[in-house]
């Protein structure tokens, strides 16, 4: 049993890197968007940063419940300096999260850890919604031009 718990803690710490990185990047992007006066996008990105921080906190809480050591690490990601780049970075982060969460869910299910599965499933659902939102915004830029998209964000 201890080996299963250790593997789950390792997995949770891997997911924690993703969530902390996304939260930090989204906060940087929020600051950039706010400075550029794109209020609608800035408001959304601020919410994204807070949501990712909440995902991270749930993972931290679970690691501690399992008597594991929390590793507060982050990956290095260029947040992008213009709106299109910011959206592409966000999409990439959400897709990367999905690629890790999907097998992680299978692993915790195989270990019989339904509490962790519930936490991961909730985070994964939010990631899927994030992928969809980013794809929508990038599609809007293609359909209505960047200039018109930006006008709508003021």
N, C-alpha and C positions, 0 to 999 in steps of 0.2 A: 504493500500500500504506500509506503514512504517513497518508493521509486516513482509511482504514478503521480503523487503529489508534487514531487520535485520536477517532474517533466511538465506538469501543468503550470507550476510557478515560472519555469523557464519560458514557456509559451506565453504566459501572461506578461512577462517582462518584455518579450519581443513585441507584443501588441502595444504595450505601453510606450515604447519608442515611437511607434507610428502615431499614436494619439497625441503625445506631447509635442512631437514634431509638427503635426498638423495644427495644433492649437497655437504654437508659436508663429508658424508661417502665416496662418490666418490673421493673427493679431498684427503682424507686420503689414500684411496686405490691407487690413482695415485702416491702419494709420496712413498708408499711402493713398487709399481711396478717399479718405476723409480730407486729406491735404489737397487732393485734386478736385474736391467738392462734388464728388459723385455720391451724393447722400444715400440714394437707394441701395447701391452696391455696398457702400460702407456699412450701412445698418445691417445688411444681410451678412456681411463678412464678420462683423462683430458678434452676431449671433452664432455663426459657425465656430468661431474661436471659443466661445463659451460652451457650446455643445461638445466640442472635442475635449475641452478641459473636464467636462462632466464624465465623458467616456473614460478618460484617464483616471479620474477619481474612483470610478467603480472598479477599474482594474486594480488600482492601488489597494482599495479596501479588501478585495478578494485575495490578493497576494498576502496581505497581513492576516486575514482570517485563516489562511493556510500556513501561517507561521513562516512565510517566505521573506526573503530580503528584496526590498523594492530597489530597482536600479533606475535612477532618474537620468536616462540617457536620451539624446536626441540625434537625429541624422541631420546632416547639413544639406539644406535645400535653398536654392536661389528663389526668393519669393516672387520675382518678376516686378517690373517697374511700370508697365503699362497695363491697361485693362485686359486686353486680349491675352497677354502673357500671364497675368494673374489668374485668369479663368483656366488657362491651359495647365498651370501648375496645380490649381485646385483639383482639376479633373484627374491629373496624374496621381496626386496624393490619394484621392478616393479610390481609384482603380487599384493602386498598390495595396491599400488597406483591404479591399475585397479579396485580392489574391492571397492574403495571409489569413484573413478571417475564415474563409471558406474551409480550408483544410483544418484550421484550428477547431472549428465547430465539430468536425468529424472526429478529431482526436479526443476532445473532452467527452464526447458522447461515447466513444469506445471505452474510455476510462470510467464511464458511469458517473461523471460529475455533472449532475443536472443543474446545480446552482450556477456553476461557471458557464454552462451552456446557455442558460437564460440571459446572463450578462452579455455574452458574446453575440447572441442572437439579436438582442436589442441594439447593440452597437452596429452590427452588420446591417440591420434594416436602415439605420440612419446613414450608413455609408452608401447603400444602394440609392437612397433618396438624394444624397450628395452627388453621385455620379449622374443621375438623371437631371438634376438642376444645372450642373455645369454643362452637360451636353446641350440642354435647352438654350442656355445663354449663348454658347458658341454658335448654335444654329441660328439664333436670332441675329447675331452679328453677320453671318453669311447672307441671310435673307434680306435684312434691312440696311446693311452697311454699318461699318463701325461708327461713322459720324452720327447716324440716326439713332443707333443703339445708345451711344454716349449721351446724346441729347435727352433721351428718355430716362437717364439715370440721375439727372440733376435734381 
